[in-house]
Amino acid sequence: MQENVLNTRLDGKVAVVTGAGGVLCSYFAEVLARAGAKVALLDLNEAAAESCAEKIRAEGGIARAYACNVLDKRICLEVAERVKSELGTCDVLVNGAGGNNPKATTDKEYYETGDIDADTKSFFDLDESGVGFVFNLNFLGTLIPTQAFAAQMVGKSGCNIINISSMNAFTPLTKIPAYSGAKAAISNFTQWLAVHFSREGIRVNAIAPGFFSTKQNEKLLWNGDGTPTARTGKILAATPMGRFGRTEELAGGLLFLLNNDAAGFITGVVLPVDGGFSAYSGV
């Protein structure tokens, strides 16, 4: 497996992954388990997290699934205590919970005259509850679990927090202003946390995935007949490597940042894994 290349070992460590029922974060959980960590998989959808936990256990790893609402501090604290009791105190936290909401998304990329009164969802029609939900899910959904689990890291050595940022954090994508702003907040928060915990020896970094074709976004990227959508054409044209990323290509960045020998002096960085998207000016 590619994730073994760095030889990062997490034997005896406890890794907590939020959003672990999703495509990318369930994979992160598998990678951490293969590196030897005992993994706690947290998700609002406990069944989805349990499905991944079962896969890890079938491979000989140690994993437990927990129902968790990352926006409820009381629940996060309760889950943190359960993880401590059942697996041990947290050494690695991957804040993967997040997402967008249709109420915070415009129908069109560019405003055109008349859209304000037309039967289309323009900037002026964005729903404040939808925008608030996106900001809360991404930002508070990172802050609150960090409060719950970083408290277990204090006084230990070699602990790490990995946040999940996005290409949106570098340059906002069209149609999704709330999600773009929320991910920019995650990148900024990563830097803040890195400074805040630097004297405690807790390293805090982030991964910013580029564009990956998964089951969660395939309808946005591919037509029913398998041909690429117009948005896919734009994405690939703006990605110098000319393709979508493969999920397993995120493993190297994750394990590198968690390797206290190879990356022990690295904190506060946001690592793009994007095929060059963030480096390309379009010219």
Sequence and secondary structure as in RCSB ss.txt:
>XXXX:A:sequence
MQENVLNTRLDGKVAVVTGAGGVLCSYFAEVLARAGAKVALLDLNEAAAESCAEKIRAEGGIARAYACNVLDKRI
CLEVAERVKSELGTCDVLVNGAGGNNPKATTDKEYYETGDIDADTKSFFDLDESGVGFVFNLNFLGTLIPTQAFA
AQMVGKSGCNIINISSMNAFTPLTKIPAYSGAKAAISNFTQWLAVHFSREGIRVNAIAPGFFSTKQNEKLLWNGD
GTPTARTGKILAATPMGRFGRTEELAGGLLFLLNNDAAGFITGVVLPVDGGFSAYSGV
>XXXX:A:secstr
 GGGTT    TT EEEEETTTSHHHHHHHHHHHHTT EEEEEESSHHHHHHHHHHHHHTT EEEEEE  TT HHH
HHHHHHHHHHHT S SEEEE      GGG  SSSS  TTTTTSSS  GGG  HHHHHHHHIIIIIHHHHHHHHHH
HHHTT SS EEEEE  GGGTS  TT HHHHHHHHHHHHHHHHHHHHTGGGT EEEEEEE  B  TTTHHHHB TT
S B HHHHHHHHT TT S B GGGGHHHHHHHH TTTSTT  S EEEESTTGGG    
